[in-house]
Amino acid sequence: MVRSLVTGLCLAVFAAVIIGLSNALGLDLEHVALLGAALGGVLGLVPHRPAWGKLAGFFAGFVLAWLGFALRAAVLPDSSAGRAVAAFVVVALIAVVATVSAGRLPLWSGLVGAASIVGAYESVYTNAPSQFLSESPAAATTVLLAVGLGFLATTLLAPQGASTGADTGRPRHRAESAAPAEPDLTLDDLTTGAAQ
C-alpha cells in the first residue's frame, strides 16, 4: 500500500515536472502531460517478461497508429467511415504484431502505444488534416517525452518481481515462505485465459 502511494506521488511529481519543462523550454507539453505520464506509468507498472517486450510493443503500436494518421491524410476520406477503416487497420495490425511475436510484444502495450499518439494528436489532426507532415512529429515527440518520464518514474520506484508481505502491510508467516511460490500472473496471462 505504501509503495503504491510513493509511486503515485512520484508519478504526480513527474507530471508536474513535464508541465514545468514545457514552460521552461517553450514546448507544447501541457496538454499531454497527464496523458503521457499516466500511460508511461501503466507501461512501467504492468509486469511482462521479457521486459523489453512491453517497450517494443508500445513503440509498435505507436508507429502503427501514427501510420494510421498518415493513411487517413493520404487516402481515406475525412469522415466517420475513413476513421473507422483507419481504426480497424491499426488495431488489427497491433493484434497481428502481438500474435507473430508469440506474446513477446504484448497486445496491451501496443494498444497503450496507439492510445498515446491518438490522445496527443487526434484533435490537432481533426483541425488540420493537411498539416500531417508538419504537425505530427511535434505531437509524437512531446507525448513520447511525457510517456518516457512517466515510465521512468514508475520503474525507478516499482521493481518488477514477486510481491512480498511488506507490500500489503501484513507480516509473512514462516509457513508461507516455505510454501512453493505461485507463478506471477501478468495481464497477458489473464487476457489469454479469458479469451479461451
C-alpha positions as CSV (number, residue, x, y, z in Angstrom):
1,M,0.0,0.0,0.0
2,V,2.8,2.4,0.9
3,R,4.7,1.5,-2.3
4,S,1.6,2.4,-4.4
5,L,1.3,5.8,-2.6
6,V,5.0,6.6,-3.1
7,T,4.9,5.5,-6.8
8,G,1.7,7.5,-7.4
9,L,3.2,10.6,-5.7
10,C,6.4,10.3,-7.7
11,L,4.3,10.0,-10.9
12,A,2.4,13.1,-9.8
13,V,5.7,15.0,-9.4
14,F,6.9,13.9,-12.8
15,A,3.6,15.1,-14.4
16,A,4.2,18.5,-12.8
17,V,7.8,18.4,-14.0
18,I,6.6,17.7,-17.5
19,I,4.5,20.9,-17.4
20,G,7.4,22.8,-15.8
21,L,9.7,21.6,-18.7
22,S,7.0,22.7,-21.1
23,N,7.1,26.3,-19.8
24,A,10.9,26.5,-19.4
25,L,11.8,25.0,-22.8
26,G,8.9,26.5,-24.8
27,L,7.5,23.1,-25.6
28,D,3.8,22.3,-26.0
29,L,3.6,19.5,-23.4
30,E,0.9,20.9,-21.1
31,H,-2.0,19.2,-22.9
32,V,-0.3,15.8,-22.9
33,A,1.4,15.9,-19.5
34,L,-1.2,13.8,-17.6
35,L,-1.9,11.5,-20.6
36,G,1.8,10.7,-21.2
37,A,2.6,10.4,-17.5
38,A,-0.3,8.1,-16.9
39,L,0.3,5.9,-19.9
40,G,4.1,5.8,-19.1
41,G,3.1,4.8,-15.6
42,V,1.0,1.9,-16.9
43,L,3.8,0.8,-19.1
44,G,6.2,0.8,-16.2
45,L,3.9,-0.8,-13.6
46,V,2.5,-3.8,-15.6
47,P,4.9,-6.7,-15.4
48,H,5.9,-8.5,-18.6
49,R,8.6,-11.0,-19.5
50,P,10.7,-10.1,-21.3
51,A,10.8,-6.6,-20.0
52,W,11.9,-5.2,-23.4
53,G,8.8,-6.7,-25.0
54,K,6.4,-4.2,-23.5
55,L,8.6,-1.3,-24.7
56,A,8.8,-2.8,-28.2
57,G,5.1,-3.4,-28.2
58,F,4.4,0.2,-27.1
59,F,6.6,1.5,-30.0
60,A,5.0,-0.9,-32.5
61,G,1.5,0.4,-31.5
62,F,2.7,4.0,-31.5
63,V,4.2,3.7,-35.0
64,L,1.2,1.8,-36.4
65,A,-1.2,4.4,-35.0
66,W,0.9,7.2,-36.5
67,L,0.8,5.4,-39.9
68,G,-3.0,5.2,-39.4
69,F,-3.0,9.0,-39.4
70,A,-0.8,9.0,-42.5
71,L,-3.3,6.7,-44.2
72,R,-6.2,9.0,-43.2
73,A,-4.4,12.0,-44.5
74,A,-3.3,10.5,-47.8
75,V,-6.0,8.1,-48.9
76,L,-9.1,7.9,-46.6
77,P,-11.9,10.4,-46.6
78,D,-12.2,12.7,-43.6
79,S,-15.4,11.1,-42.4
80,S,-16.7,8.6,-39.9
81,A,-16.1,5.8,-42.4
82,G,-12.5,6.8,-43.0
83,R,-11.8,7.0,-39.3
84,A,-13.4,3.6,-38.8
85,V,-11.3,2.0,-41.5
86,A,-8.1,3.5,-40.1
87,A,-9.0,2.4,-36.5
88,F,-9.7,-1.2,-37.8
89,V,-6.5,-1.4,-39.7
90,V,-4.4,-0.1,-36.7
91,V,-5.9,-2.3,-34.1
92,A,-5.8,-5.4,-36.4
93,L,-2.1,-4.8,-37.2
94,I,-1.3,-4.4,-33.5
95,A,-3.0,-7.7,-32.9
96,V,-1.0,-9.3,-35.7
97,V,2.2,-8.0,-34.3
98,A,1.4,-9.4,-30.8
99,T,0.5,-12.8,-32.4
100,V,3.5,-13.0,-34.7
101,S,5.8,-12.2,-31.7
102,A,4.3,-15.1,-29.8
103,G,3.4,-12.8,-26.9
104,R,6.8,-11.2,-26.5
105,L,5.3,-8.0,-27.6
106,P,2.1,-7.9,-25.6
107,L,-1.2,-6.7,-27.1
108,W,-1.9,-4.4,-24.2
109,S,1.4,-2.4,-24.6
110,G,0.7,-2.0,-28.4
111,L,-2.7,-0.5,-27.5
112,V,-1.1,1.8,-24.9
113,G,1.3,3.0,-27.7
114,A,-1.6,3.6,-30.1
115,A,-3.6,5.4,-27.4
116,S,-0.7,7.8,-26.6
117,I,-0.3,9.2,-30.1
118,V,-4.1,9.2,-30.7
119,G,-4.7,11.1,-27.4
120,A,-2.0,13.6,-28.2
121,Y,-2.6,14.2,-31.9
122,E,-6.3,13.5,-32.8
123,S,-7.6,16.9,-32.0
124,V,-4.7,18.6,-33.9
125,Y,-5.3,16.3,-36.8
126,T,-9.0,17.0,-36.9
127,N,-8.4,20.7,-37.0
128,A,-5.8,20.5,-39.9
129,P,-5.6,17.1,-41.7
130,S,-3.5,18.6,-44.5
131,Q,-0.8,19.6,-41.9
132,F,0.0,16.0,-41.0
133,L,3.7,16.1,-42.1
134,S,4.4,19.3,-40.2
135,E,2.2,18.8,-37.1
136,S,2.5,15.0,-36.3
137,P,6.3,14.9,-35.5
138,A,5.8,17.6,-32.8
139,A,2.8,15.7,-31.3
140,A,4.8,12.5,-31.4
141,T,7.9,13.8,-29.7
142,T,6.0,15.6,-27.0
143,V,3.9,12.7,-26.0
144,L,6.9,10.3,-26.1
145,L,8.8,12.6,-23.7
146,A,5.8,12.6,-21.3
147,V,5.5,8.8,-21.6
148,G,9.2,8.3,-21.1
149,L,9.1,10.4,-17.9
150,G,6.1,8.5,-16.6
151,F,7.8,5.2,-17.4
152,L,10.9,6.4,-15.6
153,A,9.0,7.4,-12.5
154,T,7.3,4.1,-12.1
155,T,10.3,1.8,-13.0
156,L,12.6,3.6,-10.6
157,L,10.2,3.0,-7.6
158,A,8.3,-0.2,-8.5
159,P,10.7,-3.0,-9.1
160,Q,9.3,-5.8,-11.2
161,G,9.1,-9.1,-9.3
162,A,7.2,-11.1,-6.9
163,S,5.4,-9.2,-4.2
164,T,6.2,-9.8,-0.5
165,G,4.2,-9.5,2.6
166,A,5.6,-6.0,3.0
167,D,3.5,-4.8,0.0
168,T,0.3,-5.4,1.9
169,G,1.5,-4.4,5.3
170,R,0.9,-7.9,6.7
171,P,3.8,-9.9,8.1
172,R,4.7,-13.1,6.2
173,H,4.4,-16.3,8.2
174,R,7.2,-18.8,8.2
175,A,4.8,-21.4,6.6
176,E,4.0,-19.0,3.8
177,S,7.7,-18.5,3.0
178,A,8.3,-22.3,2.9
179,A,5.5,-23.0,0.6
180,P,6.2,-23.1,-3.1
181,A,5.7,-19.8,-4.8
182,E,2.7,-19.4,-7.1
183,P,3.6,-18.2,-10.6
184,D,3.3,-14.5,-11.2
185,L,0.3,-13.7,-13.4
186,T,0.6,-11.0,-15.9
187,L,-2.1,-9.0,-17.7
188,D,-1.3,-11.1,-20.8
189,D,-2.0,-14.3,-18.9
190,L,-5.3,-13.0,-17.7
191,T,-6.5,-11.8,-21.1
192,T,-5.4,-15.0,-22.8
193,G,-7.2,-17.1,-20.2
194,A,-10.3,-15.1,-20.6
195,A,-10.3,-15.4,-24.3
196,Q,-10.1,-19.2,-24.2
